[in-house]
Amino acid sequence: MDKKYSIIVLFIINCLIFVSGCLFTIYSIYFKISFRVINTDVSGAVVGLLVSYFSMRHFKKLFDLKGELKKSGNNFSWSNFKKVKKGVL
C-alpha cells in the first residue's frame, strides 16, 4: 500500500512540473521573456518547452517504475545502494 501512494505522489509532482513548464512557456511568449546564455538571448518559451519535454519523458519512466513495483518479489534492500568500485566484481 505504501508503494501505491509513493507512485501517486510522484505522478502528482510530475504533473505539476509539466503544467508549470507549459504555463512558463505561455507567460514567456506573452511577455517576451528571454535569458542571456553565453552572450546569446534564449527565449523563455524554449526553457518552458524543455521543462515540459523532460517532464513528459519522466511519465514513461514512472509507468515503468510502477510496473516494476507491482511485480512480486521486489523488496527493499540496502545492498542495492552499495558503491561498487570500478574493475571489481
Order of alpha helices (4+ residues) and beta strands (2+ residues): alpha-beta-beta-alpha
